[in-house]
Amino acid sequence: MAKCDQGYLCVICGEEVEHIENSGLYLRYIIGEVHAEELQGQPEHHIRCNPVLAQFIIDNEFEAIIVEGPFDKRELDPEEVKIRESLVTRGWRRLQEVKEKQLSISEFPLARSN
């Protein structure tokens, strides 16, 4: 298969990120960590291939990930963890809606809170 025939490849496992709802790059875009103009230049990865990010998703539809070591959320400030869990979980849920509702890329990001 020609490289142009492949989707985005995960920089961690090397496999194709076949579905947007599994995209760590688009999750980061939705939560405001990546800007639209950076999408083409940022590396792609499966959400589960980035456990430091994935550990903050709290949803019955997402199998929990435990991180050991210095990036373990259990070692972080509990208030900051709650804020991060809320943001990343909301972002993951939004990402699940993106394909289902066939949203345009400009509609992906979460609404900014004041």
C-alpha positions in Angstrom: 0.0 0.0 0.0 1.3 3.4 -0.9 2.0 5.7 2.0 -0.6 8.2 0.6 -3.2 5.4 0.8 -2.7 5.0 4.5 -4.4 7.0 7.2 -2.5 8.6 10.0 0.0 6.2 11.7 0.3 6.1 15.5 3.8 7.4 16.5 3.8 5.0 19.5 2.6 1.6 18.1 3.0 2.3 14.4 -0.5 1.0 13.5 -3.0 3.1 11.6 -5.4 5.3 13.6 -8.4 4.1 11.6 -11.2 5.9 13.3 -11.3 9.5 14.5 -13.0 8.5 17.8 -9.7 6.7 18.7 -7.5 9.7 17.8 -5.3 11.2 20.5 -4.5 14.1 18.2 -8.2 15.0 17.7 -8.9 14.6 21.4 -6.2 17.1 22.1 -7.7 19.4 19.4 -11.2 19.1 21.0 -9.9 20.0 24.5 -7.8 23.0 23.2 -4.3 21.6 23.4 -3.8 21.6 19.6 -4.9 24.4 17.3 -6.6 23.7 13.9 -3.6 25.0 12.0 -1.4 22.5 13.8 -3.3 19.4 13.0 -1.4 18.5 9.9 2.0 18.9 11.6 1.3 17.2 15.0 2.0 13.5 15.5 -0.9 11.1 15.7 -1.5 8.4 18.3 -4.3 6.2 19.5 -5.8 7.5 22.7 -4.9 4.3 24.6 -1.3 4.5 23.3 -0.9 7.7 25.4 -1.8 6.5 28.9 -0.7 9.8 30.5 -3.6 11.4 28.7 -6.0 8.4 28.7 -5.9 8.0 32.5 -8.1 11.1 32.8 -11.0 9.6 30.8 -13.7 8.6 33.3 -16.5 6.9 31.5 -18.1 3.5 31.6 -17.6 3.1 27.9 -13.8 3.6 28.3 -11.7 1.0 30.1 -9.7 2.7 32.8 -6.0 3.1 32.4 -3.6 3.1 35.4 -0.3 4.9 35.0 2.6 4.0 37.3 5.4 6.5 38.1 5.8 10.2 38.0 2.8 10.9 35.7 0.4 8.8 37.7 -2.6 11.0 38.4 -2.9 9.6 41.9 0.4 11.4 42.6 -1.0 14.8 41.4 -3.0 17.5 43.2 -6.5 16.1 43.7 -8.2 19.3 42.6 -6.1 19.5 39.4 -6.9 15.9 38.7 -10.7 16.6 39.0 -10.4 19.5 36.6 -8.3 17.4 34.1 -10.7 14.5 34.4 -13.6 16.7 33.6 -12.0 18.3 30.6 -10.5 15.1 29.1 -13.7 13.1 29.7 -15.9 15.8 28.1 -13.5 15.9 25.2 -13.5 12.1 24.8 -17.3 12.1 24.8 -17.4 14.9 22.2 -14.9 12.9 20.1 -17.4 10.0 20.2 -20.1 12.3 18.8 -18.0 13.7 16.0 -18.4 10.8 13.7 -21.9 9.9 14.7 -23.2 13.5 14.0 -20.8 14.0 11.1 -19.7 17.4 12.5 -17.4 19.7 10.6 -13.9 20.2 12.0 -14.8 23.7 13.2 -17.5 22.2 15.4 -15.2 19.6 17.1 -13.8 21.8 20.0 -15.6 22.0 23.3 -17.2 25.4 24.1 -14.9 27.6 26.1 -15.9 28.1 29.7 -15.4 31.5 31.3 
